[in-house]
Amino acid sequence: MNELGRTAAMLGRQRLQTAIQNVSGAADSGESSFFTRRNSGSFAAVLLGFLFAAASCCRLIPVFAQSAKAHYRTHGGALLNDMSATPGAVRTLDRNEVCDGGSTKQFRNTTEKMKNDVYAEYGVDKHKALASGPRPSKADAAKPLYEIDHLISLELGGEDDEKNLWPQPYYMHPGAHEKDAVENYLHRQVCSGKMELQEAQRAIATDWYQVYLDARLGAPKSAADEGGEERAD
């Protein structure tokens, strides 16, 4: 322990001893102190206060993990985004920009801080599988378990913004790989004129797995379905 830590610990012990002596003296003299009225609750509060003070002073690791603010929705076996935390965000509603604008790399500027903030928002440890749901296979466990996914993909005009980012498991099926198929399918639909861009953005932000089911993307592909550029986000 460094000098700062030793000093903080010594002060904490001295103050705690003084507090104990004070409440003990009050009890012995018959005074109606808070401790004698509430007994152990007050002592626990004093003790807990000093423990937290020492922890903050010495930069100790917090005892209690921060609870998740965002919660996954589910559809069948698929996880969906929390609509409040991750409603989706778009950078454009221009079909020509989406279909003829070239690579989306110019719009991909997700920082590590953004990724860590999104993991924390959902209470996800990127090195561990979720507490509920399927366990990763040996093959999946050897690879990254999650991706920080653009809910409305960049190829559909999505924005590189935390309101459009969420942790999606690779190891779950349906999961990140199946959503990639949805992104490619919707891009083809928009650029072939079969669907409005805004409609595609709304569909993937609301329930990407419903699109996957409706389009029968899990069914065996015919030769006619094999063409087209695949630009997974």
Residue pairs with C-beta under 8 A, 6 or more apart in sequence:
1 9
4 57
4 58
5 58
8 54
8 57
8 58
9 54
9 58
12 50
12 53
12 54
15 50
16 46
16 47
16 50
19 46
20 43
23 33
23 35
23 36
23 42
23 43
26 33
26 35
26 36
27 33
27 35
27 36
34 42
35 42
35 43
54 60
55 62
55 63
66 120
66 123
67 123
68 121
68 122
68 123
68 124
69 85
69 121
69 123
70 82
70 84
70 85
70 86
70 121
70 122
70 123
70 166
71 82
71 122
72 79
72 80
72 81
72 82
72 122
73 79
73 80
73 81
73 82
73 83
74 80
75 207
75 209
75 210
76 174
76 209
77 134
77 172
77 173
77 174
78 172
78 174
78 175
78 178
78 208
78 209
78 212
79 133
79 168
79 169
79 172
79 175
80 207
80 208
80 209
81 88
81 151
81 166
81 205
82 122
82 166
83 206
85 121
85 122
85 163
85 166
86 151
86 163
86 164
86 165
86 166
87 163
87 205
88 151
88 152
88 158
88 163
88 164
88 201
88 204
88 205
89 152
89 158
89 159
89 161
89 163
89 164
90 152
90 157
90 158
90 159
90 164
90 201
91 107
91 157
91 158
91 159
91 160
92 98
92 157
93 157
93 197
93 198
93 201
94 157
94 197
95 190
95 191
95 196
95 197
97 157
98 155
98 156
98 157
98 187
98 190
98 191
98 197
99 187
99 190
99 191
104 154
104 155
104 231
104 233
107 154
107 159
107 160
108 154
108 160
109 160
110 148
110 160
110 165
114 148
114 162
114 165
115 148
115 165
117 162
118 148
118 162
118 165
118 166
118 167
119 125
119 126
119 146
119 148
119 167
121 162
122 166
122 167
124 130
124 146
124 167
126 144
126 145
126 146
126 167
127 145
128 145
129 135
129 136
129 145
129 169
129 171
130 169
133 169
133 172
134 171
134 172
136 145
136 171
137 171
140 170
140 171
141 171
143 170
144 170
145 169
145 170
145 171
146 167
146 168
146 169
146 170
146 176
147 167
147 168
147 170
147 176
148 165
148 166
148 167
148 168
149 165
149 166
149 167
149 168
149 176
149 179
149 233
150 158
150 160
150 164
150 165
150 233
151 158
151 164
151 165
151 166
151 204
151 205
151 208
152 158
152 159
152 164
152 201
152 204
152 205
153 183
153 187
153 204
153 232
153 233
154 160
154 233
155 183
155 184
155 187
155 231
155 233
156 183
156 186
156 187
156 190
156 197
156 200
156 201
156 204
157 197
157 201
158 164
158 201
158 233
168 175
168 176
168 179
169 175
169 176
170 176
170 177
174 209
174 212
174 218
178 209
178 212
178 217
178 218
179 208
179 209
179 212
180 232
180 233
181 212
181 217
182 204
182 208
182 209
182 211
182 212
182 215
182 217
183 204
183 231
183 232
183 233
184 228
184 230
184 231
184 232
185 211
185 215
185 217
186 195
186 200
186 203
186 204
186 211
187 200
187 231
188 228
189 195
189 200
190 196
190 197
190 200
203 210
203 211
204 211
211 217
212 218
